[in-house]
Amino acid sequence: MGWFNKVLVPVDGSRQSFKALDSAISLAQESGAELTLFHVIPHIDAGGPRTKLLDEQIVTQGNDIMKKAVMHAKKKNIQVKAKTVRGSPAFATVKFAKSGNFDHIVMSTTGAGSAGNEMLGSVSNYILHKSKIPVYLVK
């Protein structure tokens, strides 16, 4: 196998995260790398009916994001794995990258929670500084 073997691709549903996915797909097509798409659902304490309903909506939205991302990759003849977890997007991504023995992370610089003109979002900044493996940021 090549330099890229096992690549983690965080996807949050934003246009920028799908742009990063396209870059990861190109890498996979050229190197034969295995892609794992990763989505983090924020944890909400379901203390009442409103928070339970909100939590259900967030889970449904997360599942829809992953379905869309998987279909996007499959349209380009890329077989992918998909993983959704709960927690803090930044912390969960670094933890999953380490536990899954990934050799690279390909992600966007800003995502669904970022202001439009930020250069580097807080999630990508955390991952860039805490990850022990190379992080490729797609602007």
Secondary structure, DSSP 4 states (H G I P E B T S, - for coil): --S--EEEEE--SSHHHHHHHHHHHHHHHHH--EEEEEEEEPP----SHHHHHHHHHHHHHHHHHHHHHHHHHHHTT--EEEEEEES-HHHHHHHHHHHTT-SEEEEESS-TTS-TT-SS-HHHHHHHHH-SS-EEEE-
